[in-house]
């Protein structure tokens, strides 16, 4: 199903096509209709760009929520084996799902010595 932005894009392309047809049929007003066609195409591209930006932002928000939930569920942070300081989460990678349980490969970095360790965490 088309969303509102997609409907607007389709409308703009239809209007651009209409202007192209009118430019071909009316030689005396050809330049006017060709300019209108370009204006409709520009507007369509603007709507398409806005739609893509919206999709990217929505995906980033979804990933941000997922990351926030994952970091909240990995606790407590492990201690650095080299110096004993509590390590901070550096990055996590989805690993696999098994029987309604998700496992993440979490990478922790020591803020003191820079030691990097990975732990498999069940979420």
Secondary structure, DSSP 8 states (H G I E B T S, - for coil): ---HHHHHHHHHHHHHHHHHHHHHH-GGGHHHHHHHHHHHHHHHHHHHHHHHHHHHHHHHHHHHHHHHHHHHHS-S--B-TTT--B-EEEEEEEEEEETTEEEEEEEEE-TTT--EEEEEEE-
